[in-house]
C-alpha cells in the first residue's frame, strides 16, 4: 500500500496560495522540480535528483562553488524536505513508497509565477515586478 505525502486538509485561501507559492519557490531545487514536472508531469525521485544535480553542476542555475554536487545528498534533501514541502503546498503529490512525484493542478496565477521564475532562472527574461504582482492578484 502506498503512502501519499500530502498534509493540507482545509481549502486554501488566496493568501495561503500566495504565501505557499513564495515559500516553495524560495529554494532553487524546488523550482527545478516544478520546471521538470511541468514538462514531464510525473517523475521518479531518482530522475528529479539527477535533474537537480545536473542543474546545479552545469545548468543555467549552476552553483558558483567549485565543489562537486553530491547526488545522494540532493536525493535525500528532495525526499525529506523539498518534495514534502511541494506536496504540502498542493503543487505535487509524492508517493513516498513508490518514490513517484506527480505535478498537481496549478492555478493560473501559480503557473504564471512559475513560468516567470523559470525565465529568470534560465536567463531568458528579466524580472517584471509589475506583471508578477498583477498575475498574483488575479
C-alpha positions in Angstrom: 0.0 0.0 0.0 1.3 3.4 -1.0 1.8 6.3 1.5 0.9 9.6 -0.1 2.6 12.7 1.2 0.1 15.5 1.5 -0.7 17.4 4.6 -3.2 20.2 3.8 -6.8 19.3 4.9 -8.5 22.6 4.6 -9.3 24.6 1.5 -6.6 27.2 0.6 -7.3 30.9 0.5 -5.7 33.3 -2.0 -3.4 34.4 0.8 -2.4 30.8 1.6 -1.7 30.1 -2.1 0.5 33.2 -2.4 2.4 32.5 0.8 2.9 28.9 -0.1 4.0 29.8 -3.6 6.7 32.2 -2.5 7.8 29.9 0.3 8.0 27.0 -2.1 9.8 29.0 -4.8 12.4 30.3 -2.4 14.7 27.4 -3.0 16.1 26.6 -6.4 15.8 22.8 -6.0 12.0 23.1 -5.6 11.8 25.4 -8.6 13.7 23.0 -10.7 11.4 20.1 -9.6 8.4 22.2 -10.8 10.1 23.1 -14.1 10.8 19.5 -14.7 7.3 18.3 -13.8 5.7 21.0 -16.0 7.4 19.3 -18.9 7.1 15.6 -17.8 4.1 15.6 -15.4 5.4 12.6 -13.5 8.9 11.6 -12.4 10.7 9.3 -10.1 12.7 10.6 -7.1 15.9 9.4 -8.9 15.0 11.4 -12.1 14.4 14.5 -10.1 17.6 14.1 -8.1 19.5 13.7 -11.4 17.8 16.8 -12.9 18.5 18.9 -9.8 22.1 17.7 -9.6 22.6 18.5 -13.3 21.1 21.9 -12.9 23.4 22.7 -10.0 26.5 21.3 -11.8 26.1 22.7 -15.3 22.7 24.1 -16.0 21.6 27.7 -16.1 21.4 27.6 -12.3 24.9 26.3 -11.9 26.3 26.8 -8.5 29.3 29.1 -8.1 31.0 26.7 -5.7 33.9 24.6 -7.1 32.8 21.6 -5.0 31.0 18.9 -7.0 27.3 18.4 -6.3 26.6 15.3 -4.3 23.7 13.4 -6.0 22.9 11.4 -2.9 22.7 14.5 -0.7 20.4 16.1 -3.2 18.2 13.0 -3.3 17.9 12.9 0.5 17.0 16.6 0.6 14.4 16.2 -2.1 12.9 13.2 -0.2 12.9 14.7 3.3 12.5 18.4 2.7 11.7 19.7 -0.8 9.1 17.2 -2.0 7.1 17.2 1.2 7.0 21.0 1.1 5.8 20.9 -2.5 3.2 18.3 -1.6 2.1 20.3 1.5 1.5 23.4 -0.8 -0.6 21.2 -3.1 1.8 21.6 -6.0 2.7 17.9 -6.3 1.7 14.6 -5.0 4.5 12.4 -3.7 4.0 8.7 -3.4 6.7 8.0 -0.8 6.6 4.2 -1.1 7.0 4.2 -4.9 9.2 7.4 -4.9 7.0 8.9 -7.7 6.1 12.5 -8.0 3.3 14.0 -10.0 2.6 17.6 -10.7 -0.6 18.9 -9.2 -3.2 21.2 -10.8 -1.5 24.6 -10.7 -3.9 27.6 -10.6 -3.2 30.1 -13.4 -1.6 32.7 -11.2 0.7 30.0 -9.8 1.5 28.8 -13.3 2.3 32.4 -14.3 4.7 32.9 -11.4 6.4 29.6 -12.0 6.8 30.5 -15.7 8.3 33.9 -14.7 10.7 32.2 -12.3 11.8 29.7 -15.0 12.5 32.5 -17.4 14.6 34.4 -14.8 16.4 31.2 -13.6 17.4 30.3 -17.2 18.3 33.9 -18.1 15.6 34.0 -20.8 13.8 37.0 -19.3 14.2 39.8 -16.7 12.0 40.1 -13.7 8.9 42.3 -14.3 7.6 43.0 -10.8 4.5 44.8 -12.0 3.5 41.8 -14.1 4.3 39.4 -11.3 2.1 41.4 -8.9 -0.7 41.7 -11.4 -0.7 37.9 -12.1 -0.7 37.2 -8.3 -3.8 39.4 -7.8 -5.9 37.6 -10.4 
